[in-house]
Amino acid sequence: MDLLELKAFVFAVQTGSITQAAFQLGRVQSSVSLRIKQLETELGVELLSRDRGGVRTTARGQILYDYATRILALAQEAKGEVMSPNTGEIVRLGTIETISPDCIDSLVRLLSGFDGMGVDVYVDGALSLVESLREGRIHAAIVGAGFAPPECIRIPLYGEAMVLISSLNYPRIDLVNQIANEIFLVCKKESACTRHLAMLFMEGGFQPARISECGSFSILMSSVVRGMGIALVPLSAVLGSAHEKQVLIHPLSGHFSTFQVEFVCPQPKGRPILERLIEKISQEFVVQKPN
């Protein structure tokens, strides 16, 4: 078994789909399927149960998944220790997909210029990133406010407008009740954007026809362009994107219309890399310590 096989397997488990795993890995679907099949052949067991709804781990597959995530994290850590200049430290920074590119660029530049510290960026859903924090697979995460475990240190980064987006032929949205009984698209059902949707439904006093999970922001945008539904997203995620000119942006007001973003990391507890990370970020932002 090699790291590429394990990575294909882990991404398939985390996304619940061979297609989504291939998309996130930048590989063709047949390549990912082949690597997982090679892994199953080598181990002599079925690792994934496949059906129309996607894939999920078998009992043996779950055992391998737990080991595989640790192996990949250790491999990444080893790579960072070997390749990082000066201090040998690589910060593993997780981020949700809808974070402003400017924010990511600023943080990477900020940390990369700090005493030779290097930065590797990982993209995932908020809950998966929180789990990765707990298991030590990443050092810190950028997520929507409200997802951080209470024991973590939180540093507010910025707030931005949430907007509705639709296909170009969709009527202009001026009132929330205009979108009752519509199909709403989300990247993941357990996300900050989905939580804001729930607030929108509560304020509007209605329920959607359906909430459809797209798996990634690029697929969500493509689906909106094709008129498959509408979505509530951070404005900066749309501006400058490949689909900016292919969607209508509908500004709205309400409790759901502001997206707060936080930098989250565990208590340092004597870990120098976390102490230095918090020191650098807190020079730029205001730290919120656990209650």
Secondary structure by P-SEA (a helix, b strand, c coil): ccaaaaaaaaaaaaaccaaaaaaaacccaaaaaaaaaaaaaaaccccccccccbbbbcaaaaaaaaaaaaaaaaaaaaaaaacccccccccbbbbcccccaaaaaaaaaaaaaccbbbbbbbbbcaaaaaaaaaaccccbbbbccccccccbbbbbcbbbbbbbbbcccccccccccccccbbbbbcccccaaaaaaaaaaaaacccccbbbbcccaaaaaaaaaaccccccccccccccccccccbbbbbbbccccbbbbbbccccccccaaaaaaaaaaaacbbbbccc
